[in-house]
Amino acid sequence: SSSNLSDKCYFDPLPSIPPSTDNRTIPWGEPTIQYANGTTCCSSLDEVRAQLDTIDAQLLQLLSTRASYVREATRFKATSADVNDPSRNQQVIQAAVDAAPSVHLPQIIAQIVYEGIVNSSVLFEECIVSATPIFRSYPFLIV
Ligand SMILES: C=C(O[C@@H]1C=C(C(=O)O)C=C[C@H]1O)C(=O)O
């Protein structure tokens, strides 16, 4: 089946892609998404994109919640130099790549999305730390 032919696209490394001479009559193949009630998706590109828009709104909410914890992490870092933890970054990215097949997520998507999430989170944290005043006590002035 076509799903067997596309299975290799779920794993890293992707197969090499030959120069394109393709010209298909569209829509080609069969809908690849089946809902619990037996209906399938999708029958137009607009229908696909409406679903993507809904999912993207959900991702945005989750990324917002993640960013709130990324901000919280800065509270445990004394200097901007403490923000970036390359070994933890690699651990987060590799965990996503390793877990991807179990949720039928292409590994190339897991890898590049998580690289983007982690790298942008580091920039966000560096901004917070550098923008936040240091509240000191002044033990030599007081008393
Ligand atoms: C959130 C942290 O700060 C940074 C951002 C990370 C992330 O977005 O997952 C991971 C490690 C750090 O480079 C952390 O130290 O856990």
PDBQT file of the ligand as one rigid body, heavy atoms in Angstrom, charges set to zero:
ROOT
HETATM    1  C1  LIG A 201      14.706  25.639  30.102  1.00  0.00    +0.000 C 
HETATM    2  C2  LIG A 201      16.023  25.572  30.296  1.00  0.00    +0.000 C 
HETATM    3  O1  LIG A 201      16.915  26.474  29.699  1.00  0.00    +0.000 OA
HETATM    4  C3  LIG A 201      17.407  26.249  28.371  1.00  0.00    +0.000 C 
HETATM    5  C4  LIG A 201      16.295  25.843  27.478  1.00  0.00    +0.000 C 
HETATM    6  C5  LIG A 201      15.959  24.518  27.342  1.00  0.00    +0.000 C 
HETATM    7  C6  LIG A 201      14.647  24.099  26.736  1.00  0.00    +0.000 C 
HETATM    8  O2  LIG A 201      13.985  24.939  26.098  1.00  0.00    +0.000 OA
HETATM    9  O3  LIG A 201      14.244  22.929  26.910  1.00  0.00    +0.000 OA
HETATM   10  C7  LIG A 201      16.858  23.529  27.805  1.00  0.00    +0.000 C 
HETATM   11  C8  LIG A 201      18.056  23.853  28.356  1.00  0.00    +0.000 C 
HETATM   12  C9  LIG A 201      18.542  25.246  28.443  1.00  0.00    +0.000 C 
HETATM   13  O4  LIG A 201      19.481  25.471  27.399  1.00  0.00    +0.000 OA
HETATM   14  C10 LIG A 201      16.658  24.533  31.150  1.00  0.00    +0.000 C 
HETATM   15  O5  LIG A 201      17.800  24.753  31.581  1.00  0.00    +0.000 OA
HETATM   16  O6  LIG A 201      16.007  23.512  31.406  1.00  0.00    +0.000 OA
ENDROOT
TORSDOF 0
